[in-house]
Amino acid sequence: MIDPRDEQAIRAAAFEFRKISLMAETLFEALAALSPWIKKRGLAEIKNLKKAAQVGPAGLKKALKGYNYRPDVFNYVPPSWVTAFKKFDDCDGSAFLIAEVFTGGRIYCIVEVDGGEIRNFEQWHFVYHDQAGGVWSNFRYKGHETIQGYARKYNSRYTHLVWVTKKIQIRKILEG
C-alpha cells in the first residue's frame, strides 16, 4: 500500500513538472514560428529515428550514437523535435524522444519519496522500457531487465516507480 503522503507528493511534483514542460513547449513553438526550419529539421530527424527503430533496438541504438546526455539547468521535458534538433538533453528529453520513435513501451520515473517528503529531486530519473523488456536511459540502450532491477541499480534507495504518459500524466504509481 502506497503511503498517501508519498502519492500526494509525487502527484504534486508531477503536476509542477508538467506545468513547466507545457510552458516550455509554448515557448519552443513560438520560437519555431520565427525560425520554422529548426522545427522542420527536428521533425526530419525524428522521422529518421523512427525508420531506424523499425529495425529494432539495434537500429535505434545505432541511430542514437550521435546523441549525448547533458544535464539541464531547469527540470522540464522539451518537445521531442527540440531534443532531436539539439541531439542532446538529459534523462527526460531522452526518455520522451525514445517513446516518440520506439512506440509501445512505457516511460518510467524512478523516484525517492519518504513520508511525503521528496528526496533528491535531482536524482529522479526518467527511462524508457520497451515492449521487449529493454531499458533505454540517456539515449543509450542498457539491455534487457525488469524496470525494478534497473531502478535498484540506478538508485538503491528508490521508493517508487511512476509510469507516465507522453503528456506527462501519471498512469500508475508503483512501490519500489
C-alpha positions as CSV (number, residue, x, y, z in Angstrom):
1,M,0.0,0.0,0.0
2,I,1.4,3.4,-1.0
3,D,1.6,6.0,1.7
4,P,-1.0,8.6,0.8
5,R,1.5,11.3,1.7
6,D,4.0,9.9,-0.8
7,E,1.4,9.7,-3.5
8,Q,0.4,13.3,-2.9
9,A,4.0,14.5,-3.0
10,I,4.6,12.6,-6.3
11,R,1.4,13.9,-7.9
12,A,2.3,17.5,-6.8
13,A,5.8,17.2,-8.2
14,A,4.5,15.7,-11.5
15,F,1.9,18.5,-11.8
16,E,4.6,21.1,-11.5
17,F,6.9,19.3,-13.9
18,R,4.1,19.0,-16.4
19,K,3.1,22.7,-16.0
20,I,6.7,23.8,-16.6
21,S,7.1,21.5,-19.6
22,L,3.9,22.8,-21.2
23,M,5.2,26.4,-20.7
24,A,8.5,25.4,-22.3
25,E,6.6,23.8,-25.2
26,T,4.7,27.0,-25.8
27,L,7.9,28.9,-25.8
28,F,9.6,26.5,-28.2
29,E,6.6,26.6,-30.6
30,A,6.8,30.4,-30.6
31,L,10.5,30.2,-31.4
32,A,9.7,27.7,-34.2
33,A,7.2,30.1,-35.7
34,L,10.1,32.6,-36.0
35,S,12.5,30.1,-37.5
36,P,10.4,27.2,-38.9
37,W,13.5,25.4,-40.4
38,I,14.5,24.5,-36.8
39,K,11.3,22.5,-36.2
40,K,11.4,21.1,-39.7
41,R,14.9,19.8,-39.1
42,G,14.0,18.3,-35.8
43,L,10.9,16.6,-37.2
44,A,13.0,15.2,-40.1
45,E,15.4,13.7,-37.5
46,I,12.5,12.1,-35.7
47,K,11.4,10.6,-39.0
48,N,14.9,9.1,-39.4
49,L,14.9,7.8,-35.9
50,K,11.5,6.1,-36.5
51,K,12.9,4.4,-39.6
52,A,15.9,3.2,-37.5
53,A,13.6,2.0,-34.7
54,Q,11.6,-0.2,-37.2
55,V,14.7,-2.4,-37.5
56,G,14.5,-2.9,-33.7
57,P,16.7,-1.9,-30.7
58,A,19.9,-2.4,-32.6
59,G,18.8,0.0,-35.4
60,L,17.7,2.7,-32.9
61,K,20.9,2.2,-30.8
62,K,23.0,2.8,-33.9
63,A,20.9,5.9,-34.8
64,L,21.3,7.4,-31.3
65,K,25.1,7.2,-31.4
66,G,25.4,10.9,-32.1
67,Y,23.1,11.9,-29.2
68,N,24.5,12.8,-25.8
69,Y,23.4,13.2,-22.3
70,R,23.7,16.8,-20.9
71,P,22.1,17.9,-17.7
72,D,19.6,20.7,-18.0
73,V,19.5,23.7,-15.7
74,F,15.7,23.5,-15.5
75,N,13.6,20.4,-15.0
76,Y,11.2,20.1,-17.9
77,V,10.5,17.9,-20.9
78,P,11.3,19.7,-24.2
79,P,9.2,18.8,-27.2
80,S,10.8,15.8,-28.9
81,W,11.6,17.8,-32.1
82,V,13.7,20.1,-29.9
83,T,15.7,17.2,-28.5
84,A,16.1,15.7,-32.0
85,F,17.3,19.1,-33.3
86,K,19.8,19.5,-30.5
87,K,20.9,15.9,-30.3
88,F,21.4,16.2,-26.6
89,D,19.3,16.6,-23.5
90,D,19.0,15.0,-20.0
91,C,17.1,11.9,-19.0
92,D,13.6,13.3,-19.5
93,G,14.3,14.5,-23.0
94,S,15.9,11.2,-23.8
95,A,13.0,9.1,-22.5
96,F,10.3,11.1,-24.2
97,L,12.2,11.2,-27.5
98,I,12.7,7.4,-27.5
99,A,9.0,7.0,-26.6
100,E,8.2,9.1,-29.7
101,V,10.2,7.0,-32.1
102,F,10.0,3.5,-30.5
103,T,6.4,3.1,-29.6
104,G,4.7,0.5,-27.5
105,G,6.8,0.8,-24.3
106,R,6.4,2.8,-21.2
107,I,8.1,5.9,-19.7
108,Y,9.0,5.5,-16.0
109,C,10.4,7.9,-13.5
110,I,12.5,6.4,-10.7
111,V,11.7,8.5,-7.6
112,E,12.6,8.7,-4.0
113,V,10.0,9.9,-1.5
114,D,9.7,9.2,2.2
115,G,6.7,10.1,4.3
116,G,5.5,12.7,1.8
117,E,9.0,14.3,1.7
118,I,10.6,14.4,-1.7
119,R,14.2,13.2,-1.5
120,N,16.8,14.0,-4.1
121,F,14.5,15.5,-6.7
122,E,17.6,16.0,-8.9
123,Q,18.2,12.2,-8.7
124,W,14.7,11.3,-10.1
125,H,15.4,9.6,-13.4
126,F,13.3,9.0,-16.5
127,V,13.8,5.9,-18.5
128,Y,12.0,4.2,-21.4
129,H,11.1,0.5,-21.0
130,D,10.4,-1.0,-24.4
131,Q,7.9,-3.9,-25.1
132,A,10.7,-6.4,-25.4
133,G,11.9,-5.5,-21.9
134,G,14.8,-3.3,-22.9
135,V,15.7,-0.3,-20.8
136,W,16.8,3.0,-22.5
137,S,18.4,5.6,-20.4
138,N,20.1,8.9,-21.5
139,F,19.9,7.9,-25.2
140,R,21.6,4.6,-24.5
141,Y,20.3,1.0,-24.6
142,K,21.0,-0.6,-21.2
143,G,19.9,-4.1,-22.0
144,H,17.0,-6.4,-21.1
145,E,15.9,-6.4,-17.4
146,T,12.9,-5.6,-15.3
147,I,12.3,-1.9,-14.6
148,Q,12.6,-2.6,-10.9
149,G,16.0,-4.2,-11.4
150,Y,17.2,-1.2,-13.4
151,A,15.8,1.2,-10.8
152,R,17.7,-0.6,-8.0
153,K,20.9,-0.3,-10.0
154,Y,20.3,3.4,-10.6
155,N,19.3,4.3,-7.1
156,S,19.3,1.7,-4.4
157,R,17.2,3.9,-2.2
158,Y,14.4,4.5,-4.8
159,T,10.9,4.1,-3.3
160,H,8.5,4.4,-6.3
161,L,8.3,3.9,-10.0
162,V,6.0,6.3,-11.7
163,W,4.6,5.3,-15.1
164,V,3.8,8.4,-17.1
165,T,2.3,9.1,-20.4
166,K,3.8,11.1,-23.3
167,K,1.7,14.1,-22.0
168,I,3.4,13.8,-18.6
169,Q,0.4,12.5,-16.8
170,I,0.7,9.7,-14.2
171,R,-0.7,6.4,-15.3
172,K,0.3,4.4,-12.2
173,I,2.5,4.7,-9.1
174,L,4.2,1.5,-8.1
175,E,6.1,0.9,-4.9
176,G,9.8,0.2,-5.2
